[in-house]
Structures are given as C-alpha cells and as structure tokens.
Amino acid sequence: MTDSRAAAARPAFWLVLIAAAGTFALTMGTRQTMGLFMSPLNTATGLGIGSISLAFAFGQLWWGLTQPFAGAMADKVGAGRVLFTGALLVALGTFLTPYMTTTLGLIFAIGVLAAGGAGMAGPAVLMAATARLIPPEKRGLATGIVNAGGSFGQFVMAPIAGALMVGMGWASAMQVLGLIVLLALPAAFLLKGNSLQSAAPGQKVVGTGEAIRTALRNPSYLLLAAGFFVCGFHVAFLATHLPGVIAACGLPVQFAAWSLAIIGLFNIVGSIAMGWAVGRWRMKSLLALLYTVRGLAVLVFLLAPKTGPVVLVFAAVMGVTFLSTVPPTAGLVAKFFGTANMATLFGVVMLTHQAGGFLGAWLGGKVFEATGSYDWVWYIDIVLAAGAALVHLPIREAAPRKPGFGSIPA
C-alpha cells in the first residue's frame, strides 16, 4: 500500500481523537474518582485505611503491569480487540466492588479486574493507536488532546460520583459509574488495527522481544522510565489520598470532590498546552520543568494555611502538571524507536510509572495510620520531584543511530 493510499484509508483526524480521548475519559475518569469511595468502603467493611489502600495500591501496580502485555497484544492482533476487552473489565470490576467485604475481594475487584481493564484500555494502547492513525506532524497535539480526555473524564466523573453518592448511596453510585464505562465500547471498532500498518512498504516489523531488549540498552529510555516512576508516585498519591488530605484539614467532602474535578479540568489545559509545546521545545526540558513545578507547589502547599481556596488553587496547579507528562514521554518513546512497537515500549515505561503509583498509594495509607498525618509523604514527594527534574537532563533526544528501528528490511 502506498503512503497516499494508506493516508486515504485512515479515519478522519477528529474521529480518531474523539474515540481515543473518549475512551480515556471514561476509564481514567472512573479510576480517578475511586478515592472518594475510600472512606465509605472503610466504614462498610471495617478493614482499615491501610488494608483498603493496599487494594488501591495493587490496582496502581496491576494497571502498569498489564500495559506492556496489552501493548504487545495490540501491536500483534489489533488495538480494537484489546480496548473492547479492557472496557468490559473496568465496568465489571467497578460494578462488583460494593459486594467485596475482604481485602482479597477488594484487590480482585479494584486491583485486578478494574485496574487491569483500565490498563488494557489505557494510554499505552490509546497513544499508539492514535499515533498510527494520524499524520506524523499532528502527533504531538493529538497525544496532548487524547491525554486531556482522561482529565476531562476526571473533571466530569468526580462531581457525578459525588452527586450519586449523596442521592443514592456509595454502592449504587459506584455501580452506575461501572455501567457508564460501557459507553467506550464503540470506540474500539474505530481504533482497530495493528503495528503492521506502521511499517514502511517493503519492511517487516521487529519482534517484541528485540524491541524491548534494544530499548533497555538505551540509557535515555531508562532515564525516561526513572522519571516516570516519580510521576506515578505523585499521581497515585493524589488520586487515592487527596480526599483524605482535605478531610484531615477539616474541610467538607465537597472540597474533595471539587479538588479532584479541578485537577482534571486544569490537566486538560496542561495536556493540550504540552501537546503543542512538544513540537517547539525539547521534550526532556519540558519534563524537567514539570517536575520542578510540582515540587515547588507541594512545598508552598505545606507552608500555606489549609483553607478551602488554598486547597482549590493547589488542585489547579497540580492539575496543570498532573498527566501533562504523558505527551512528552510518549513523544520521546516514538522519537527514539518509531511507532511500530510504540504500544509495547510505552507500556514498559507505564509499568515503571505504576510501580511508583503502587508506592504512592500504599505508602500514603501506611504513613497516615502510623503518624495521623500525610506530611512525610509530601516530604518524600518533594525530594522525588527534584530528582526527576534532574534525571531528565542527560537524556539524548536524537533517535538511535541504528536505522529503521521498529522495522527491518524484509
């Protein structure tokens, strides 16, 4: 197939973005509201915040563990099938959670089913499918828009979840959220296709094993993954424990719901702005700037009085940097290795992100149980943010010298 015929076969640019961003909005929006249910789950089960945090933390880790495998599967059999299965699993796990009364039950519903499904319908597969279906010159902006979809989902779903909890109770509210996720199923048919469509004419795709081995020998790729570990720690701690932080400040639950919503709203701005910026500035410099802003914002928050307006302003600043790390990170992976194995290789980077996410979600609960405060987690977060800012500076953005990575001559 010639390049012109391949371009003609692509769906419309805006349809691809609606499908990918809409899927991410539904899966991420549902997952990022789960922190609102921690206190009701604790009251209903009596398991303790530490045990429930373990279930949420396992979900963070499992979400990351599924992504390299989901990416490899999407590269081989097509993104559509993977996304369809993932959306079904998110809906099932969310719907079943209220029936779980043990730590193992919560780990199964939240950590295995819902988180695993969200990993299958997550950024590794969505970013790769988007990059494959749109022209190269539009990829930076497109990844920013898709990433913003996840934030838009959080902005919309958090107030919906809060209203449903007030109107019909936490258990029914969670089940309704699970059913809403099923709206993502039609997008799977538009985003179908695999990595063979990314190979140039006369070339064949490099195997998954060779792609991963080559990537793991690239120092810049390893530094990128190390920085993304810190992002996972920060994001998971906020998503899981920010409602608890706000409650510890003596503020009503409405501030918790609106803080999560504001994070989602302002991350739309941050994600789209970052998608625009990756085509104009060095992506490693943008990532270093984001982590620096995070660390400084947390430091100011710790020193400021914990009033409602302060909490909402803090949420807005965190929102700008929340997942705006994804476009430059995905962009660097594509720049290093091309798009043929991007779902797999970005999935590996997402695994390190979620290893950090496991630590952020779990450590938040353990530290609070031990000290009655989240302050020590904030201190750790500041130190990690400074380290992440520094670790991006040695990254070399130039593509590896080996020509045609992601494809080899047939």
Beta strands, then each sheet from edge to edge (+ up, - down):
strand 1: 203-205
strand 2: 407-409
sheet 1: 1+ 2-
end
